[in-house]
Amino acid sequence: MIIDALRLATLPLDGTDMLLSWDGSAIQVWDPRAGERLSTVPEKFGTINDLIVCPTGWRDPLIVVTTDEGVSWFEPRTGAPGNLADRAALAAPMAVWAGTLLAGSGREPFPLLRWDAGTGARLEPLGRHADQVTAIAVLTAPGGDGPIVCAGDRFGKISLWNPRTGAPAGVRLDAGGEEVIGAITSVELLDGRVLIAAATADLHRWDAVTGEPVGAPIVVDSYAVASLQAVTVNGRPELITVGHDQAVQRWDAETGERVGDPAPGRCATVLHRYGQLTLAIGTLDGKVELRPLGQTHPDRRV
């Protein structure tokens, strides 16, 4: 199957979760049920700043890649260009919302760059930041006025924006210690609260409505966390981290307690395989390990 996965992502295609992988040069799409390769992006990449799956709203999702040479879009079935590349954009990281691709600009005043995912056309940028954005997520808080863009920076600060108006959506959050925000996600608890979760070397949580910290920071035992995902396993919300110490770990999103033992790995993603919620781990020996997470998903996707 996949060899030397340095990055993994889940790519929904015709109701089936595919695996997207990057091995340092080639980007490939795999069917995890049979271990068969669906396509390869023929373009040769140097260092990839970020890699994301971007829904378009009216056709297959696109694979989007940012490098020092700009932003490129690719079709998942063939690896052919999906939109015209934007070679003028120095951007990373990325997030998606409502048919829009968001990316942090590498140039002052460090706005969030935006593109129409269906056409690849550049839209007006969003906001200004004191330093380069290092992590982005979009969430909807219960009872709020709409979506919120969370943009973390190199000094442990997270700015909140309304993507419709470009106005601030609340006071800046502070992880403390001036550590780089490596990843951000949102997670819904059983009581209906939505948390903003952000990773430095530790995991920090805030109530998305009040902005108040939730619990103590979760000590991950890594000098930095590069990947953070939220998933519900057997009715409990969890956070999955991948650290620069090459360990994949699961955490109870509400209590902060570790779930199970750490697994060696360089990257991870969550998908459905034959209806089973599954954790895919890019292992240190260059393979992909598929670990069932203990429940059959109600939509029975294969």
C-alpha positions as a Markdown table, in Angstrom:
| # | Residue | x | y | z |
|---|---|---|---|---|
| 1 | Met | 0.0 | 0.0 | 0.0 |
| 2 | Ile | 1.3 | 3.5 | 0.9 |
| 3 | Ile | 5.1 | 3.8 | 1.2 |
| 4 | Asp | 6.7 | 6.4 | 3.5 |
| 5 | Ala | 3.7 | 8.5 | 4.4 |
| 6 | Leu | 4.8 | 11.8 | 5.7 |
| 7 | Arg | 1.3 | 13.3 | 5.5 |
| 8 | Leu | -2.1 | 11.6 | 5.5 |
| 9 | Ala | -5.6 | 13.1 | 4.9 |
| 10 | Thr | -9.1 | 11.7 | 4.3 |
| 11 | Leu | -10.7 | 12.3 | 0.9 |
| 12 | Pro | -14.4 | 11.5 | 0.5 |
| 13 | Leu | -15.2 | 10.3 | -3.0 |
| 14 | Asp | -18.6 | 8.9 | -4.1 |
| 15 | Gly | -19.5 | 8.1 | -0.5 |
| 16 | Thr | -16.2 | 6.3 | 0.2 |
| 17 | Asp | -13.4 | 7.6 | 2.3 |
| 18 | Met | -10.1 | 7.5 | 0.4 |
| 19 | Leu | -6.6 | 8.1 | 1.8 |
| 20 | Leu | -4.5 | 10.9 | 0.5 |
| 21 | Ser | -0.8 | 10.6 | 1.1 |
| 22 | Trp | 2.4 | 12.4 | 0.5 |
| 23 | Asp | 5.8 | 10.7 | 0.7 |
| 24 | Gly | 8.1 | 13.7 | 0.3 |
| 25 | Ser | 7.8 | 13.8 | -3.5 |
| 26 | Ala | 4.5 | 12.3 | -4.9 |
| 27 | Ile | 0.9 | 12.9 | -3.8 |
| 28 | Gln | -1.3 | 9.8 | -4.2 |
| 29 | Val | -4.9 | 8.8 | -3.6 |
| 30 | Trp | -5.5 | 5.3 | -2.3 |
| 31 | Asp | -8.6 | 3.1 | -1.7 |
| 32 | Pro | -7.9 | 1.8 | 1.9 |
| 33 | Arg | -10.3 | -1.1 | 1.5 |
| 34 | Ala | -8.1 | -3.0 | -1.0 |
| 35 | Gly | -4.9 | -1.0 | -0.7 |
| 36 | Glu | -5.2 | 0.0 | -4.4 |
| 37 | Arg | -3.9 | 3.3 | -5.8 |
| 38 | Leu | -6.5 | 5.4 | -7.5 |
| 39 | Ser | -4.3 | 8.2 | -8.8 |
| 40 | Thr | -1.0 | 10.0 | -8.6 |
| 41 | Val | -0.4 | 13.8 | -8.9 |
| 42 | Pro | 2.3 | 13.8 | -11.6 |
| 43 | Glu | 3.8 | 17.1 | -10.6 |
| 44 | Lys | 7.0 | 16.8 | -8.6 |
| 45 | Phe | 7.0 | 18.9 | -5.4 |
| 46 | Gly | 9.8 | 20.1 | -3.2 |
| 47 | Thr | 8.9 | 21.0 | 0.4 |
| 48 | Ile | 5.1 | 21.1 | 0.8 |
| 49 | Asn | 4.0 | 23.8 | 3.3 |
| 50 | Asp | 0.5 | 22.3 | 3.6 |
| 51 | Leu | -1.8 | 19.8 | 2.0 |
| 52 | Ile | -5.6 | 19.8 | 2.3 |
| 53 | Val | -8.8 | 18.3 | 0.8 |
| 54 | Cys | -11.1 | 21.1 | -0.3 |
| 55 | Pro | -14.8 | 20.5 | -1.0 |
| 56 | Thr | -16.1 | 22.5 | -4.0 |
| 57 | Gly | -19.8 | 22.2 | -3.5 |
| 58 | Trp | -20.6 | 21.0 | -7.0 |
| 59 | Arg | -18.0 | 18.5 | -8.1 |
| 60 | Asp | -15.4 | 16.2 | -6.6 |
| 61 | Pro | -13.3 | 17.7 | -3.7 |
| 62 | Leu | -9.9 | 19.0 | -4.8 |
| 63 | Ile | -6.5 | 18.3 | -3.5 |
| 64 | Val | -4.8 | 21.7 | -2.6 |
| 65 | Val | -1.1 | 22.0 | -2.1 |
| 66 | Thr | 0.9 | 25.1 | -0.9 |
| 67 | Thr | 4.6 | 25.3 | -1.5 |
| 68 | Asp | 7.0 | 28.3 | -1.8 |
| 69 | Glu | 5.9 | 28.4 | -5.5 |
| 70 | Gly | 2.3 | 29.1 | -4.7 |
| 71 | Val | -1.1 | 27.3 | -4.4 |
| 72 | Ser | -1.9 | 24.4 | -6.7 |
| 73 | Trp | -5.2 | 22.5 | -7.2 |
| 74 | Phe | -5.6 | 18.9 | -8.4 |
| 75 | Glu | -8.4 | 16.4 | -9.3 |
| 76 | Pro | -8.4 | 13.4 | -7.0 |
| 77 | Arg | -9.4 | 10.8 | -9.7 |
| 78 | Thr | -6.7 | 11.7 | -12.3 |
| 79 | Gly | -4.1 | 14.0 | -10.6 |
| 80 | Ala | -4.8 | 16.6 | -13.3 |
| 81 | Pro | -4.9 | 20.3 | -12.4 |
| 82 | Gly | -8.3 | 21.1 | -10.9 |
| 83 | Asn | -8.1 | 24.9 | -11.0 |
| 84 | Leu | -5.5 | 27.3 | -12.3 |
| 85 | Ala | -2.5 | 27.5 | -9.9 |
| 86 | Asp | -1.9 | 30.8 | -8.0 |
| 87 | Arg | 1.8 | 31.3 | -8.3 |
| 88 | Ala | 1.7 | 34.7 | -6.6 |
| 89 | Ala | 0.5 | 33.3 | -3.3 |
| 90 | Leu | 3.0 | 32.6 | -0.5 |
| 91 | Ala | 0.7 | 30.8 | 1.8 |
| 92 | Ala | 0.2 | 28.2 | 4.6 |
| 93 | Pro | -1.5 | 26.8 | 6.6 |
| 94 | Met | -5.0 | 26.2 | 5.1 |
| 95 | Ala | -8.6 | 25.6 | 6.1 |
| 96 | Val | -11.9 | 25.4 | 4.2 |
| 97 | Trp | -15.3 | 26.9 | 4.8 |
| 98 | Ala | -18.5 | 27.1 | 2.6 |
| 99 | Gly | -16.7 | 26.6 | -0.7 |
| 100 | Thr | -13.9 | 28.9 | 0.3 |
| 101 | Leu | -10.2 | 28.0 | 0.7 |
| 102 | Leu | -8.5 | 30.0 | 3.5 |
| 103 | Ala | -4.7 | 30.3 | 3.9 |
| 104 | Gly | -2.3 | 32.3 | 6.0 |
| 105 | Ser | -0.2 | 34.7 | 4.0 |
| 106 | Gly | 3.6 | 34.7 | 4.4 |
| 107 | Arg | 3.8 | 38.5 | 3.7 |
| 108 | Glu | 2.9 | 41.4 | 5.9 |
| 109 | Pro | 0.4 | 42.4 | 7.1 |
| 110 | Phe | -0.2 | 38.6 | 7.3 |
| 111 | Pro | -3.9 | 38.5 | 6.2 |
| 112 | Leu | -5.8 | 35.3 | 5.5 |
| 113 | Leu | -5.9 | 34.8 | 1.7 |
| 114 | Arg | -9.1 | 33.4 | 0.2 |
| 115 | Trp | -10.1 | 31.6 | -3.0 |
| 116 | Asp | -13.3 | 30.4 | -4.5 |
| 117 | Ala | -12.9 | 26.6 | -4.3 |
| 118 | Gly | -15.1 | 26.0 | -7.4 |
| 119 | Thr | -13.1 | 28.3 | -9.7 |
| 120 | Gly | -9.8 | 29.0 | -8.0 |
| 121 | Ala | -10.4 | 32.7 | -8.2 |
| 122 | Arg | -8.7 | 34.9 | -5.5 |
| 123 | Leu | -11.1 | 36.7 | -3.2 |
| 124 | Glu | -10.6 | 39.7 | -0.9 |
| 125 | Pro | -8.2 | 38.9 | 2.0 |
| 126 | Leu | -9.4 | 38.7 | 5.6 |
| 127 | Gly | -8.0 | 40.5 | 8.6 |
| 128 | Arg | -4.5 | 41.6 | 9.6 |
| 129 | His | -2.2 | 39.8 | 12.0 |
| 130 | Ala | 0.8 | 40.9 | 14.0 |
| 131 | Asp | 2.8 | 37.9 | 12.9 |
| 132 | Gln | 2.5 | 35.0 | 10.4 |
| 133 | Val | -0.4 | 32.7 | 10.9 |
| 134 | Thr | 0.6 | 29.1 | 11.7 |
| 135 | Ala | -2.8 | 27.4 | 12.1 |
| 136 | Ile | -6.3 | 27.9 | 11.0 |
| 137 | Ala | -9.7 | 26.4 | 11.8 |
| 138 | Val | -13.3 | 27.4 | 11.1 |
| 139 | Leu | -16.1 | 26.6 | 13.7 |
| 140 | Thr | -19.7 | 27.5 | 14.5 |
| 141 | Ala | -20.4 | 28.2 | 18.1 |
| 142 | Pro | -23.8 | 27.3 | 19.6 |
| 143 | Gly | -26.1 | 30.3 | 19.7 |
| 144 | Gly | -23.6 | 32.4 | 17.9 |
| 145 | Asp | -24.0 | 34.7 | 14.9 |
| 146 | Gly | -22.3 | 32.3 | 12.5 |
| 147 | Pro | -19.0 | 30.8 | 11.7 |
| 148 | Ile | -15.7 | 31.9 | 13.3 |
| 149 | Val | -12.3 | 31.7 | 11.8 |
| 150 | Cys | -9.6 | 30.9 | 14.4 |
| 151 | Ala | -6.1 | 32.0 | 13.3 |
| 152 | Gly | -3.1 | 31.1 | 15.5 |
| 153 | Asp | 0.3 | 32.6 | 15.3 |
| 154 | Arg | 3.9 | 32.0 | 16.3 |
| 155 | Phe | 3.5 | 33.6 | 19.7 |
| 156 | Gly | 0.7 | 31.5 | 21.1 |
| 157 | Lys | -2.1 | 34.0 | 20.2 |
| 158 | Ile | -5.4 | 33.1 | 18.3 |
| 159 | Ser | -7.3 | 35.8 | 16.5 |
| 160 | Leu | -11.1 | 35.3 | 15.9 |
| 161 | Trp | -12.7 | 36.6 | 12.7 |
| 162 | Asn | -16.2 | 36.6 | 11.1 |
| 163 | Pro | -15.5 | 35.3 | 7.6 |
| 164 | Arg | -18.6 | 37.0 | 6.2 |
| 165 | Thr | -17.8 | 40.5 | 7.3 |
| 166 | Gly | -14.1 | 40.4 | 8.1 |
| 167 | Ala | -14.8 | 41.9 | 11.5 |
| 168 | Pro | -13.2 | 40.5 | 14.7 |
| 169 | Ala | -15.4 | 37.8 | 16.3 |
| 170 | Gly | -14.1 | 38.1 | 19.9 |
| 171 | Val | -11.1 | 38.8 | 22.0 |
| 172 | Arg | -7.8 | 37.1 | 21.1 |
| 173 | Leu | -7.1 | 33.8 | 22.9 |
| 174 | Asp | -3.7 | 33.3 | 24.6 |
| 175 | Ala | -2.1 | 29.9 | 25.0 |
| 176 | Gly | 0.7 | 31.6 | 27.1 |
| 177 | Gly | 4.4 | 31.1 | 26.9 |
| 178 | Glu | 4.8 | 32.5 | 23.4 |
| 179 | Glu | 4.9 | 29.1 | 21.8 |
| 180 | Val | 3.9 | 28.4 | 18.2 |
| 181 | Ile | 0.3 | 27.4 | 17.6 |
| 182 | Gly | 0.8 | 24.3 | 15.6 |
| 183 | Ala | -2.8 | 23.2 | 15.0 |
| 184 | Ile | -6.4 | 24.3 | 15.8 |
| 185 | Thr | -9.7 | 22.4 | 15.7 |
| 186 | Ser | -13.1 | 22.5 | 17.3 |
| 187 | Val | -14.8 | 19.8 | 19.2 |
| 188 | Glu | -18.4 | 19.5 | 20.6 |
| 189 | Leu | -18.8 | 18.1 | 24.1 |
| 190 | Leu | -21.7 | 15.9 | 25.2 |
| 191 | Asp | -23.4 | 18.8 | 26.9 |
| 192 | Gly | -23.5 | 20.8 | 23.7 |
| 193 | Arg | -20.6 | 23.1 | 24.4 |
| 194 | Val | -18.2 | 23.7 | 21.5 |
| 195 | Leu | -14.5 | 24.0 | 22.4 |
| 196 | Ile | -11.7 | 25.6 | 20.5 |
| 197 | Ala | -8.7 | 23.3 | 20.9 |
| 198 | Ala | -5.2 | 24.5 | 20.0 |
| 199 | Ala | -1.9 | 22.8 | 20.2 |
| 200 | Thr | 1.6 | 24.1 | 21.1 |
| 201 | Ala | 3.7 | 21.6 | 23.0 |
| 202 | Asp | 0.5 | 21.1 | 25.0 |
| 203 | Leu | -3.2 | 21.1 | 24.2 |
| 204 | His | -5.2 | 24.2 | 25.2 |
| 205 | Arg | -9.0 | 24.4 | 25.3 |
| 206 | Trp | -11.4 | 27.3 | 25.4 |
| 207 | Asp | -15.2 | 27.6 | 25.4 |
| 208 | Ala | -16.1 | 28.9 | 21.9 |
| 209 | Val | -18.9 | 31.1 | 23.3 |
| 210 | Thr | -17.3 | 32.7 | 26.3 |
| 211 | Gly | -13.6 | 32.5 | 25.4 |
| 212 | Glu | -12.9 | 31.1 | 28.9 |
| 213 | Pro | -10.2 | 28.4 | 29.3 |
| 214 | Val | -11.5 | 24.9 | 29.9 |
| 215 | Gly | -9.4 | 22.8 | 32.3 |
| 216 | Ala | -5.7 | 22.8 | 32.6 |
| 217 | Pro | -3.5 | 22.5 | 29.5 |
| 218 | Ile | -3.0 | 18.9 | 28.5 |
| 219 | Val | 0.6 | 17.9 | 28.6 |
| 220 | Val | 1.4 | 16.0 | 25.4 |
| 221 | Asp | 5.0 | 15.1 | 26.1 |
| 222 | Ser | 6.2 | 16.5 | 22.8 |
| 223 | Tyr | 8.2 | 19.7 | 22.2 |
| 224 | Ala | 5.5 | 20.6 | 19.6 |
| 225 | Val | 2.3 | 19.2 | 18.2 |
| 226 | Ala | 2.0 | 19.2 | 14.4 |
| 227 | Ser | -1.4 | 17.7 | 13.9 |
| 228 | Leu | -4.7 | 17.9 | 15.8 |
| 229 | Gln | -8.1 | 16.2 | 14.9 |
| 230 | Ala | -11.4 | 15.9 | 16.7 |
| 231 | Val | -13.4 | 12.7 | 16.5 |
| 232 | Thr | -16.3 | 11.1 | 18.4 |
| 233 | Val | -15.5 | 7.5 | 19.5 |
| 234 | Asn | -18.2 | 5.4 | 21.2 |
| 235 | Gly | -20.1 | 8.6 | 22.0 |
| 236 | Arg | -17.1 | 10.3 | 23.6 |
| 237 | Pro | -15.4 | 13.3 | 21.9 |
| 238 | Glu | -11.7 | 12.8 | 21.5 |
| 239 | Leu | -8.7 | 14.8 | 20.3 |
| 240 | Ile | -6.0 | 13.1 | 18.3 |
| 241 | Thr | -2.5 | 14.6 | 18.3 |
| 242 | Val | 0.7 | 13.8 | 16.3 |
| 243 | Gly | 3.8 | 15.4 | 17.8 |
| 244 | His | 7.2 | 16.1 | 16.5 |
| 245 | Asp | 8.3 | 13.3 | 18.9 |
| 246 | Gln | 6.6 | 11.0 | 16.3 |
| 247 | Ala | 3.9 | 9.7 | 18.6 |
| 248 | Val | 0.1 | 9.5 | 17.8 |
| 249 | Gln | -2.0 | 10.0 | 21.0 |
| 250 | Arg | -5.7 | 10.1 | 21.8 |
| 251 | Trp | -7.2 | 12.4 | 24.5 |
| 252 | Asp | -10.6 | 12.7 | 26.1 |
| 253 | Ala | -11.6 | 16.2 | 24.9 |
| 254 | Glu | -13.5 | 17.0 | 28.1 |
| 255 | Thr | -11.4 | 15.6 | 30.8 |
| 256 | Gly | -8.0 | 15.8 | 29.1 |
| 257 | Glu | -7.1 | 12.2 | 30.1 |
| 258 | Arg | -5.1 | 10.1 | 27.7 |
| 259 | Val | -7.1 | 7.3 | 25.9 |
| 260 | Gly | -5.1 | 4.2 | 25.3 |
| 261 | Asp | -1.4 | 4.0 | 24.7 |
| 262 | Pro | 0.6 | 6.3 | 22.4 |
| 263 | Ala | 1.4 | 4.8 | 19.0 |
| 264 | Pro | 4.6 | 5.5 | 17.0 |
| 265 | Gly | 3.8 | 7.5 | 13.9 |
| 266 | Arg | 4.6 | 10.5 | 11.8 |
| 267 | Cys | 1.1 | 11.4 | 10.7 |
| 268 | Ala | -2.5 | 10.2 | 11.1 |
| 269 | Thr | -6.0 | 10.7 | 9.9 |
| 270 | Val | -9.5 | 9.3 | 10.7 |
| 271 | Leu | -11.7 | 7.7 | 8.1 |
| 272 | His | -14.4 | 5.1 | 7.6 |
| 273 | Arg | -13.4 | 1.7 | 6.2 |
| 274 | Tyr | -16.2 | -0.8 | 5.6 |
| 275 | Gly | -18.4 | 1.3 | 7.9 |
| 276 | Gln | -15.8 | 1.1 | 10.7 |
| 277 | Leu | -14.4 | 4.3 | 12.2 |
| 278 | Thr | -10.6 | 3.8 | 11.7 |
| 279 | Leu | -7.4 | 5.6 | 12.6 |
| 280 | Ala | -4.8 | 5.5 | 9.8 |
| 281 | Ile | -1.3 | 6.0 | 11.1 |
| 282 | Gly | 1.8 | 6.6 | 9.0 |
| 283 | Thr | 4.3 | 4.4 | 10.9 |
| 284 | Leu | 8.0 | 5.0 | 11.4 |
| 285 | Asp | 8.9 | 2.1 | 9.1 |
| 286 | Gly | 7.2 | 3.6 | 6.1 |
| 287 | Lys | 3.8 | 1.8 | 6.2 |
| 288 | Val | 0.2 | 2.7 | 7.0 |
| 289 | Glu | -1.4 | 1.0 | 9.9 |
| 290 | Leu | -5.2 | 0.9 | 10.1 |
| 291 | Arg | -6.6 | 0.7 | 13.6 |
| 292 | Pro | -10.4 | 0.3 | 14.2 |
| 293 | Leu | -11.7 | 2.8 | 16.8 |
| 294 | Gly | -14.4 | 0.6 | 18.2 |
| 295 | Gln | -17.7 | 1.4 | 16.5 |
| 296 | Thr | -19.6 | 1.1 | 13.3 |
| 297 | His | -20.5 | 4.5 | 12.0 |
| 298 | Pro | -24.3 | 4.9 | 11.6 |
| 299 | Asp | -24.1 | 6.1 | 8.0 |
| 300 | Arg | -22.5 | 2.8 | 7.0 |
| 301 | Arg | -20.1 | 4.4 | 4.6 |
| 302 | Val | -17.6 | 1.9 | 3.1 |
